[in-house]
Structure formats: structure tokens, C-alpha cells
């Protein structure tokens, strides 16, 4: 039951829970391009550098609430196929815009082959760093 948490914790507990969820959501809305490391730090309540099950649950719940608020056009509490497609389209368009903004050295609004290669190399390095971070490497 979705609403059992609110009835069992009382009004004060509910307010605390909502404030803990709302603050990260507002930060996330302000910066959709938050890095993986920043997300971990944001939800790492015990400060150990990793997300335990409770922290992962909080992140998932906040992310789900954010996505529903942003893309649930019919307000039914679920994303249907059209809403999921809108989410994918928005994510793709935002990513393309960030890549062009970062790697468009000649400022023409498009990536030439040299700029595309620079973007691919940067992406490869980023993927390596993410994998090292997930594996707990201290060299990240």
C-alpha cells in the first residue's frame, strides 16, 4: 500500500520524509546533468562513499517522483509508452545539445569528424572512470 508510510509515521514524520525527498528533487530539476558521483554523494546519508540499500531506495523513489512529475502527462502515476518516449526524446535531445556545446570547437552548431572523435574519446574515458568508481578504485 503506497500511503501506509504516511499513516504510520504521522504528520511530523511525513513532513520530514517529504522534505528529504523534495530537496534532492529540486536540486535534480535544477541540474538534470548531475554526474553519477554527485548523485552518490547527494544520497550517501552515512558518508561512506557508497549507497546502502536504504540510500539506493531513497534515490530510486526520488528519481521516480521526479520523472512522474516531469513526464506523467495524464497524471495516472505511471508512464505509458508515449510518456516514456517523450522522456527518451528529451534525454536524447539534451545529451546531443550538451555534446555539441562542449565539443563544437568551430562554433558552427554541428560536430565535424574531428569534434566527433574528441567526443567519442571523452565518452570512452568517462565510461572507464565510472566503471572504476563502481569497482571502488581510489584512482578515480
N, C-alpha and C positions, 0 to 999 in steps of 0.2 A: 504494500500500500504506500503510495507516494507521500501522502500527507501525515502519516503516522509519526514521522520525526517531529513535526511541528507540534502535534498534540501532546507528545511525550516530553518535550523539553520545556514547554511553557513559553510565554511571550518573551521573556528576557533571553532565554536560550535561543529562540528563533531569531531575535534581533541580532544576537552575536553571530550566529551562523550566516545570516543574510549579509551582515557587514563583512564577514570574512570572504564571502563569495563575491560580493559587489565590488570591493576594492580591486581585486585582480581583474575582474571583468572590465572595469573602467580603464585600467591600465592596458589591458589587451586590446580594447577597442581603440585606444589612442595610438597603439603601435602594433598593428597586425603582423609586422615583420620581426617580431621578437625572436631572438635566437633560441635554439634548443637549450643552451646553457643558462640563458636568462630565465626561461620557463622553469628549469630545475631549481634555480636559486629562488625564484618567486614562491614556489610551493614547498620548498625544503624547510619546514617548520622547525625541525630539530637541528638544522645547520650542519648535518653530517656530509653534505655534498651529494647525497643520493636521495631518491624518493622511496620511502617505505610505502606499504600498501595504503595506509590512511592518506598519505600525501598524494599518491597517484590517484586515489579515488576523488580527492578534492579537486585535483587538476582536471580529471575527466568530467566531473559534474559541472565545474565552472565553464569548461570548454563547450559542453553540450548546451548549457543555458545560453551562452553567448551565440552559438550557431543558430539555435532556435529563435532567439531574439532577432537575429540579423536576416535569416532566410526562411523562416516558417511563415510564408505569406498568408496561408489560410488559417493560421492560429490554432491548429489542431494538436500541437505538441509533438508532432513528428514531421520529418522531412520526407515529402513524397518525391517521386522521380524528378519532376520539374524543378522542385526546390533544391534537390541535390545537384542537378545540372547547373542551376544558377550559381550555387556555391562553387562548383568546379570551374565554371566560366570566370567568375570573379577572381578566384585564386590564380588561375592561369593568366588572366589579363594583368593582375597586379604584379605577378612574378615577371612577366615579359617587360612591363614598364620599369621595374627595378633593375633588371638586367641591362636594358637599353640605357637607362640613366647612368648606370655605373660604368659600362664598357663602351659607350658610344664616344670614342676619342675624338672623332672629327665633327661631332655635333650635328650630324645630318638627320638624326631621329631613327636611323636604321643601323644594323650591325653589318659591317663588311666581313669578309673572311678572316682577316686578322683580328678584328674585335670579337668575332665568334670564337676563335681559337683561344683568346685570352679568357673569355667567359667559361669555356669548357675546362681549361686548366684550373681556374679558380674553383669551379664546382668540384672537380676531382679532389683538390686539396681539402675543401670543406668536408666532403664525404669521408675522407681519411681521418680528419680531426674528430668528426662526430663518432666514427667507429672507435677511435682511441678513447674518447671520453666515455663511451658506453662500456668499454672494457676496463675502465678505471685507470688509464695511463696518466701519469703525473706530468707528461711532456706536452699536454695539450695547451 
